[in-house]
Protein backbone atom coordinates (compact mmCIF):
# COMPACT_ATOMS: atom_id res chain seq x y z
CA UNK A 1 0.00 0.00 0.00
CA UNK A 2 2.75 2.41 -0.99
CA UNK A 3 0.08 4.61 -2.57
CA UNK A 4 -1.44 5.35 0.85
CA UNK A 5 1.66 6.94 2.36
CA UNK A 6 3.09 8.32 -0.87
CA UNK A 7 0.08 9.43 -2.88
CA UNK A 8 0.82 11.88 -5.65
CA UNK A 9 -1.74 14.19 -4.07
CA UNK A 10 0.73 14.80 -1.24
CA UNK A 11 3.55 15.60 -3.68
CA UNK A 12 1.31 18.10 -5.45
CA UNK A 13 0.35 19.75 -2.16
CA UNK A 14 4.03 20.23 -1.31
CA UNK A 15 4.65 22.27 -4.47
CA UNK A 16 3.57 25.45 -2.70
CA UNK A 17 5.64 27.61 -0.39
CA UNK A 18 3.66 26.55 2.67
CA UNK A 19 1.13 23.98 3.85
CA UNK A 20 -1.78 25.43 5.82
CA UNK A 21 -1.79 24.46 9.52
CA UNK A 22 -4.47 21.98 10.57
CA UNK A 23 -5.83 24.53 13.06
CA UNK A 24 -6.64 26.76 10.08
CA UNK A 25 -7.65 24.05 7.60
CA UNK A 26 -10.57 22.79 9.70
CA UNK A 27 -12.42 26.10 10.26
CA UNK A 28 -11.53 27.39 6.80
CA UNK A 29 -13.07 24.35 5.12
CA UNK A 30 -16.41 25.13 6.77
CA UNK A 31 -16.03 28.86 6.07
CA UNK A 32 -15.24 28.31 2.38
CA UNK A 33 -18.27 26.04 1.99
CA UNK A 34 -20.53 28.52 3.80
CA UNK A 35 -19.38 31.54 1.79
CA UNK A 36 -19.93 29.68 -1.46
CA UNK A 37 -23.56 29.03 -0.57
CA UNK A 38 -24.28 32.77 -0.63
CA UNK A 39 -23.59 32.68 -4.36
CA UNK A 40 -27.06 31.25 -4.96
CA UNK A 41 -28.86 34.29 -3.49
CA UNK A 42 -28.83 36.42 -6.69
CA UNK A 43 -30.21 33.46 -8.65
CA UNK A 44 -33.01 32.87 -6.14
CA UNK A 45 -33.96 36.56 -6.36
CA UNK A 46 -34.15 36.32 -10.16
CA UNK A 47 -36.25 33.15 -9.95
CA UNK A 48 -38.54 34.82 -7.41
CA UNK A 49 -39.20 37.76 -9.71
CA UNK A 50 -39.91 35.41 -12.61
CA UNK A 51 -42.09 32.86 -10.83
CA UNK A 52 -43.09 34.43 -7.51
CA UNK A 53 -42.20 33.72 -3.90
CA UNK A 54 -44.00 31.46 -1.43
CA UNK A 55 -43.54 30.87 2.30
CA UNK A 56 -41.12 28.03 1.54
CA UNK A 57 -39.21 29.65 -1.32
CA UNK A 58 -39.75 30.17 -5.03
CA UNK A 59 -42.99 28.96 -6.61
CA UNK A 60 -42.25 26.56 -9.48
CA UNK A 61 -45.85 25.55 -10.10
CA UNK A 62 -46.56 24.82 -13.76
CA UNK A 63 -42.91 25.08 -14.81
CA UNK A 64 -41.92 22.56 -17.48
CA UNK A 65 -39.53 19.76 -16.60
CA UNK A 66 -36.90 21.21 -18.92
CA UNK A 67 -37.13 24.62 -17.25
CA UNK A 68 -37.08 22.98 -13.81
CA UNK A 69 -33.95 21.07 -14.81
CA UNK A 70 -32.31 24.27 -16.03
CA UNK A 71 -33.03 26.13 -12.79
CA UNK A 72 -32.02 23.17 -10.62
CA UNK A 73 -28.74 22.96 -12.50
CA UNK A 74 -28.19 26.69 -12.15
CA UNK A 75 -28.85 26.55 -8.39
CA UNK A 76 -26.21 23.84 -8.01
CA UNK A 77 -23.75 25.85 -10.07
CA UNK A 78 -24.34 29.14 -8.23
CA UNK A 79 -24.19 27.43 -4.81
CA UNK A 80 -20.87 25.69 -5.46
CA UNK A 81 -18.88 27.47 -8.18
CA UNK A 82 -17.46 29.93 -5.63
CA UNK A 83 -15.69 27.00 -3.95
CA UNK A 84 -13.37 26.83 -6.96
CA UNK A 85 -12.79 30.59 -6.90
CA UNK A 86 -12.05 30.66 -3.16
CA UNK A 87 -9.66 27.71 -3.41
CA UNK A 88 -7.88 29.29 -6.39
CA UNK A 89 -7.40 32.54 -4.44
CA UNK A 90 -6.17 30.73 -1.31
CA UNK A 91 -3.70 28.62 -3.26
CA UNK A 92 -2.42 31.59 -5.28
CA UNK A 93 -1.91 34.08 -2.47
CA UNK A 94 -1.41 31.94 0.63
CA UNK A 95 0.05 28.55 -0.27
CA UNK A 96 1.64 29.93 -3.46
CA UNK A 97 0.80 27.11 -5.86
CA UNK A 98 -1.44 26.70 -8.93
CA UNK A 99 -4.99 25.32 -8.77
CA UNK A 100 -4.14 22.16 -10.73
CA UNK A 101 -1.96 20.99 -7.82
CA UNK A 102 -5.19 20.02 -6.05
CA UNK A 103 -5.02 16.94 -8.27
CA UNK A 104 -6.21 18.22 -11.63
CA UNK A 105 -3.30 17.42 -13.93
CA UNK A 106 -4.39 17.10 -17.56
CA UNK A 107 -2.58 13.81 -18.20
CA UNK A 108 -5.11 10.93 -18.29
CA UNK A 109 -7.87 13.32 -17.17
CA UNK A 110 -10.49 11.99 -19.61
CA UNK A 111 -9.74 8.36 -18.81
CA UNK A 112 -9.88 8.98 -15.07
CA UNK A 113 -13.06 11.05 -15.32
CA UNK A 114 -14.79 8.48 -17.52
CA UNK A 115 -13.75 5.62 -15.24
CA UNK A 116 -14.99 7.48 -12.15
CA UNK A 117 -18.29 8.25 -13.88
CA UNK A 118 -18.81 4.57 -14.69
CA UNK A 119 -17.80 3.33 -11.24
CA UNK A 120 -20.09 5.82 -9.51
CA UNK A 121 -23.06 4.78 -11.63
CA UNK A 122 -22.38 1.08 -11.01
CA UNK A 123 -21.95 1.60 -7.27
CA UNK A 124 -25.31 3.27 -6.85
CA UNK A 125 -26.97 0.78 -9.18
CA UNK A 126 -25.55 -1.91 -6.88
CA UNK A 127 -27.40 -0.43 -3.92
CA UNK A 128 -30.62 -0.52 -5.92
CA UNK A 129 -29.89 -4.15 -6.73
CA UNK A 130 -29.67 -4.91 -3.01
CA UNK A 131 -33.01 -3.17 -2.41
CA UNK A 132 -34.56 -5.18 -5.23
CA UNK A 133 -33.13 -8.38 -3.74
CA UNK A 134 -35.02 -7.65 -0.52
CA UNK A 135 -38.17 -6.55 -2.34
CA UNK A 136 -37.74 -3.02 -0.98
CA UNK A 137 -38.07 -0.95 -4.14
CA UNK A 138 -40.78 -0.57 -6.77
CA UNK A 139 -41.88 1.70 -9.59
CA UNK A 140 -43.85 4.79 -8.64
CA UNK A 141 -46.65 6.28 -10.71
CA UNK A 142 -45.73 9.93 -11.09
CA UNK A 143 -46.46 12.85 -13.38
CA UNK A 144 -45.82 11.54 -16.94
CA UNK A 145 -44.39 14.92 -17.92
CA UNK A 146 -41.69 14.63 -15.25
CA UNK A 147 -40.36 11.15 -15.92
CA UNK A 148 -39.08 8.94 -18.73
CA UNK A 149 -38.46 10.36 -22.19
CA UNK A 150 -40.40 13.54 -21.37
CA UNK A 151 -37.79 14.40 -18.72
CA UNK A 152 -34.62 13.72 -20.74
CA UNK A 153 -33.79 17.38 -21.43
CA UNK A 154 -34.28 18.43 -17.82
CA UNK A 155 -32.29 15.47 -16.51
CA UNK A 156 -29.35 16.32 -18.77
CA UNK A 157 -29.41 19.98 -17.71
CA UNK A 158 -29.35 18.97 -14.03
CA UNK A 159 -26.32 16.75 -14.71
CA UNK A 160 -24.30 19.86 -15.57
CA UNK A 161 -25.12 21.23 -12.13
CA UNK A 162 -24.19 17.97 -10.41
CA UNK A 163 -20.84 18.01 -12.21
CA UNK A 164 -20.06 21.41 -10.69
CA UNK A 165 -21.44 20.47 -7.25
CA UNK A 166 -19.72 17.11 -6.91
CA UNK A 167 -16.45 18.48 -8.24
CA UNK A 168 -16.54 21.44 -5.84
CA UNK A 169 -17.06 19.27 -2.76
CA UNK A 170 -14.26 16.97 -3.86
CA UNK A 171 -11.88 19.83 -4.67
CA UNK A 172 -12.41 21.27 -1.19
CA UNK A 173 -12.38 18.08 0.89
CA UNK A 174 -10.28 15.53 -1.01
CA UNK A 175 -8.30 17.99 -3.15
CA UNK A 176 -7.34 20.48 -0.43
CA UNK A 177 -8.12 19.32 3.13
CA UNK A 178 -6.90 15.73 2.80
CA UNK A 179 -3.58 16.35 0.98
CA UNK A 180 -2.63 19.45 2.99
CA UNK A 181 -3.10 17.67 6.32
CA UNK A 182 -1.72 14.38 4.98
CA UNK A 183 1.41 16.02 3.54
CA UNK A 184 2.09 18.20 6.60
CA UNK A 185 1.28 15.56 9.23
CA UNK A 186 0.23 11.96 8.48
CA UNK A 187 -1.81 10.48 5.59
CA UNK A 188 -4.21 8.73 7.98
CA UNK A 189 -4.88 12.02 9.76
CA UNK A 190 -5.69 13.71 6.45
CA UNK A 191 -8.10 10.90 5.59
CA UNK A 192 -9.75 10.97 9.02
CA UNK A 193 -10.17 14.74 9.29
CA UNK A 194 -11.39 15.15 5.71
CA UNK A 195 -13.98 12.39 6.21
CA UNK A 196 -15.24 13.96 9.43
CA UNK A 197 -15.50 17.40 7.82
CA UNK A 198 -17.40 15.93 4.88
CA UNK A 199 -19.83 14.25 7.28
CA UNK A 200 -20.37 17.40 9.35
CA UNK A 201 -20.94 19.54 6.26
CA UNK A 202 -24.01 17.39 5.59
CA UNK A 203 -25.08 17.35 9.23
CA UNK A 204 -27.92 19.84 8.73
CA UNK A 205 -29.52 17.97 5.84
CA UNK A 206 -33.21 17.15 6.39
CA UNK A 207 -34.31 13.71 7.61
CA UNK A 208 -30.78 12.82 8.75
CA UNK A 209 -30.46 9.52 10.63
CA UNK A 210 -27.71 7.62 12.44
CA UNK A 211 -27.24 5.29 9.47
CA UNK A 212 -27.07 8.30 7.14
CA UNK A 213 -24.26 9.77 9.25
CA UNK A 214 -22.39 6.47 9.12
CA UNK A 215 -22.80 6.33 5.34
CA UNK A 216 -21.61 9.91 4.91
CA UNK A 217 -18.49 9.03 6.90
CA UNK A 218 -17.98 5.85 4.88
CA UNK A 219 -18.33 7.76 1.63
CA UNK A 220 -15.74 10.22 2.93
CA UNK A 221 -13.33 7.39 3.68
CA UNK A 222 -13.97 5.70 0.34
CA UNK A 223 -13.61 8.94 -1.63
CA UNK A 224 -10.38 9.77 0.19
CA UNK A 225 -8.89 6.35 -0.49
CA UNK A 226 -9.99 6.47 -4.13
CA UNK A 227 -8.36 9.87 -4.65
CA UNK A 228 -5.19 8.87 -2.79
CA UNK A 229 -4.83 5.66 -4.77
CA UNK A 230 -5.41 7.33 -8.13
CA UNK A 231 -3.28 10.34 -7.17
CA UNK A 232 -5.78 12.56 -8.94
CA UNK A 233 -9.09 14.31 -8.37
CA UNK A 234 -10.66 13.69 -11.77
CA UNK A 235 -12.02 10.24 -11.01
CA UNK A 236 -13.53 10.91 -7.61
CA UNK A 237 -15.02 14.21 -8.83
CA UNK A 238 -16.84 12.33 -11.59
CA UNK A 239 -17.88 9.53 -9.22
CA UNK A 240 -19.37 11.96 -6.70
CA UNK A 241 -21.26 13.88 -9.38
CA UNK A 242 -22.76 10.86 -11.10
CA UNK A 243 -23.63 9.26 -7.74
CA UNK A 244 -25.88 12.22 -6.93
CA UNK A 245 -27.28 12.43 -10.45
CA UNK A 246 -28.10 8.72 -10.74
CA UNK A 247 -29.68 8.77 -7.30
CA UNK A 248 -31.90 11.79 -7.87
CA UNK A 249 -32.46 12.14 -11.60
CA UNK A 250 -32.06 8.62 -12.92
CA UNK A 251 -33.82 6.60 -10.21
CA UNK A 252 -35.87 9.42 -8.66
CA UNK A 253 -34.82 9.19 -5.01
CA UNK A 254 -34.00 11.88 -2.45
CA UNK A 255 -30.36 13.00 -2.55
CA UNK A 256 -29.08 13.26 1.02
CA UNK A 257 -32.55 14.26 2.20
CA UNK A 258 -33.29 16.81 -0.53
CA UNK A 259 -35.39 16.70 -3.70
CA UNK A 260 -33.60 16.65 -7.04
CA UNK A 261 -35.53 18.84 -9.48
CA UNK A 262 -35.59 18.42 -13.22
CA UNK A 263 -37.43 15.13 -13.48
CA UNK A 264 -36.26 11.52 -13.45
CA UNK A 265 -35.70 8.87 -16.09
CA UNK A 266 -36.88 5.97 -13.91
CA UNK A 267 -39.20 6.82 -11.02
CA UNK A 268 -38.60 4.39 -8.13
CA UNK A 269 -39.71 4.47 -4.50
CA UNK A 270 -38.61 2.66 -1.36
CA UNK A 271 -41.10 0.09 -0.05
CA UNK A 272 -39.17 -1.59 2.76
CA UNK A 273 -37.93 -0.72 6.23
CA UNK A 274 -36.22 2.66 6.60
CA UNK A 275 -33.07 1.07 8.07
CA UNK A 276 -32.54 -0.69 4.74
CA UNK A 277 -33.91 1.84 2.25
CA UNK A 278 -33.00 5.11 3.96
CA UNK A 279 -36.59 6.34 4.11
CA UNK A 280 -37.05 10.06 3.53
CA UNK A 281 -33.31 10.70 3.49
CA UNK A 282 -32.99 8.55 0.37
CA UNK A 283 -30.94 5.36 -0.10
CA UNK A 284 -27.87 7.05 1.40
CA UNK A 285 -29.61 6.68 4.76
CA UNK A 286 -29.98 2.90 4.49
CA UNK A 287 -27.93 -0.25 4.99
CA UNK A 288 -28.04 -1.10 1.27
CA UNK A 289 -25.68 1.82 0.62
CA UNK A 290 -23.65 0.89 3.73
CA UNK A 291 -22.92 -2.50 2.15
CA UNK A 292 -21.91 -0.96 -1.17
CA UNK A 293 -19.57 1.55 0.50
CA UNK A 294 -17.98 -1.08 2.75
CA UNK A 295 -17.31 -3.35 -0.23
CA UNK A 296 -15.97 -0.40 -2.25
CA UNK A 297 -13.58 0.57 0.55
CA UNK A 298 -12.31 -3.02 0.76
CA UNK A 299 -11.76 -3.20 -3.00
CA UNK A 300 -9.94 0.14 -3.04
CA UNK A 301 -7.68 -0.98 -0.21
CA UNK A 302 -6.84 -4.48 -1.35
CA UNK A 303 -7.26 -4.60 -5.14
CA UNK A 304 -3.91 -5.52 -6.67
CA UNK A 305 -3.14 -3.45 -9.77
CA UNK A 306 -0.26 -4.05 -12.17
CA UNK A 307 1.69 -1.27 -10.43
CA UNK A 308 1.19 -2.96 -7.05
CA UNK A 309 2.46 -6.27 -8.40
CA UNK A 310 5.59 -4.58 -9.79
CA UNK A 311 6.35 -3.11 -6.36
CA UNK A 312 6.42 -6.57 -4.71
CA UNK A 313 10.10 -7.67 -4.58
CA UNK A 314 11.03 -11.03 -6.02
CA UNK A 315 11.57 -13.79 -3.43
HELIX and SHEET records of a PDB file:
HELIX    1   1 UNK A    2  UNK A    5  1                                   4    
HELIX    2   2 UNK A    8  UNK A   13  1                                   6    
HELIX    3   3 UNK A   22  UNK A   37  1                                  16    
HELIX    4   4 UNK A   38  UNK A   40  5                                   3    
HELIX    5   5 UNK A   41  UNK A   51  1                                  11    
HELIX    6   6 UNK A   65  UNK A   90  1                                  26    
HELIX    7   7 UNK A   91  UNK A   95  3                                   5    
HELIX    8   8 UNK A   99  UNK A  102  5                                   4    
HELIX    9   9 UNK A  109  UNK A  133  1                                  25    
HELIX   10  10 UNK A  144  UNK A  146  5                                   3    
HELIX   11  11 UNK A  148  UNK A  151  5                                   4    
HELIX   12  12 UNK A  152  UNK A  170  1                                  19    
HELIX   13  13 UNK A  171  UNK A  177  3                                   7    
HELIX   14  14 UNK A  178  UNK A  184  1                                   7    
HELIX   15  15 UNK A  187  UNK A  201  1                                  15    
HELIX   16  16 UNK A  210  UNK A  230  1                                  21    
HELIX   17  17 UNK A  234  UNK A  245  1                                  12    
HELIX   18  18 UNK A  246  UNK A  250  3                                   5    
HELIX   19  19 UNK A  274  UNK A  277  1                                   4    
HELIX   20  20 UNK A  279  UNK A  281  5                                   3    
HELIX   21  21 UNK A  283  UNK A  285  5                                   3    
HELIX   22  22 UNK A  287  UNK A  302  1                                  16    
HELIX   23  23 UNK A  306  UNK A  311  1                                   6    
SHEET    1   A 2 UNK A  53  UNK A  54  0                                        
SHEET    2   A 2 UNK A  57  UNK A  58 -1                                        
SHEET    1   B 2 UNK A 137  UNK A 139  0                                        
SHEET    2   B 2 UNK A 268  UNK A 270 -1                                        
END                                                                             
